[in-house]
């Protein structure tokens, strides 16, 4: 029983850290940018913070701060160059960014431990993960109701219309990219604290695929979708692994197919709920409603 | 002259590759009027509107908005100067309800932004309540208040056009550009739009409307410019303009 509990907690921990990374990717999608750069931000945050934990004896909270700052700065710099790229070109460029990050990590041995990797001296506990994810969710929920939230949705759905409404499209995307960088950096530090050992492979393409799966299959039109997606695609595999070992990949694949076919908007899909709600509601009688406008021709 | 004109376009030119879409287009829109732009398909009407609203850069010529040169400004800057528009193919934002669409149009009037706005302060909440009320009033004026909480995509075609106009109106534009607001509508619907537009002029909005429907143009426009092959071939009161032989030739081929 004790072992079951340990496994459950471990699964929950990875789900929570995964959720922070998923929220980082959600931030960019919110403003209409398909970006895999979360993995690069996470790598920068993780290696930067781990180096300072090892050399300067940083604790977890200052390490999270440093990681978030590192991710944010990298996002600001790369964002300036990348955001102007349209659609799939941006996605490709961010994949390239992940490759470049890996090369840098391998070759900056003094700072990152190179291909040997580095031991992470500070452990992350469940309650700390809950606190960090809670704060992240609170910020996103607030943002969703703010002027920025409106601007981001308009930018995602139709940048041309957004511009004619006075929304500074590029600036909205840049802000989203930087927030994504901060969340990515923080998520990277959390991930490092769970893994307790990081090397260049800890933050590579496979993580990018997992994170984007969490966001898109969890539901890309509400921040909560990313959290649910992370539970299903990072937490569940950790727990299920004990029963079926490698067979877990089959479950993942089946889940992917089921969601893509029957829930194309993801697990959390506000648009689908709204459509269902509108479908149940009787349509207002149009004749009555139009009366004043249709008096004569 | 700049005291009475809302919009002055002078010598505007636009080429797409080897194709000259606009050749030296000049026109003046007086304040508080409804100004029509007519012309056969491919005359350059929508291109002209896209340049005026900042979505396309012009290759030559100048535009003045209430006396200020503005042809170098992007769409978002022009929106802040009070230019608002609708689109020929209705462009609503997917997934939003009717009132949310209109609320999105209030963006440039929201003052509490950044961290204060996202912190949910009483001021931010009060502002949002206030703007929502204004959005509902705007919906009332286009006859859509009862549909406020429905998904915009469930509205009929004519109502979606009205909604797009409401979204443009809620920003309280000084210059409203309507791109074929009655395209694909039946007679009952377009007369409704006509009444809406004349009502707006009474309330002090200058309106430029691109339109094919000559009966509507005669009913609502104070002046109309007829474009053909990228040039203004006539600009006058609608009744006078549409009787001109060159206009009849452009439209009917004789």
Interface residues (C-beta under 8 A of the other chain):
Chain A: X139 X142 X143 X145 X146 X147 X148 X149 X150 X151 X153 X154 X157 X158 X160 X161 X163 X164 X165 X166 X167 X168 X169 X221 X270 X271 X274 X275 X278 X281 X283 X284 X286 X289 X290 X292 X293 X294 X295 X296 X297
Chain B: X53 X54 X55 X74 X75 X76 X79 X80 X83 X84 X85 X87 X91 X93 X94 X95 X96 X97 X103 X104 X105 X107 X108 X110 X112 X113 X114 X117 X118 X119 X120 X124 X128 X143 X144 X146 X147 X150 X151 X154 X156 X167 X171 X187 X188 X191 X192 X195 X196
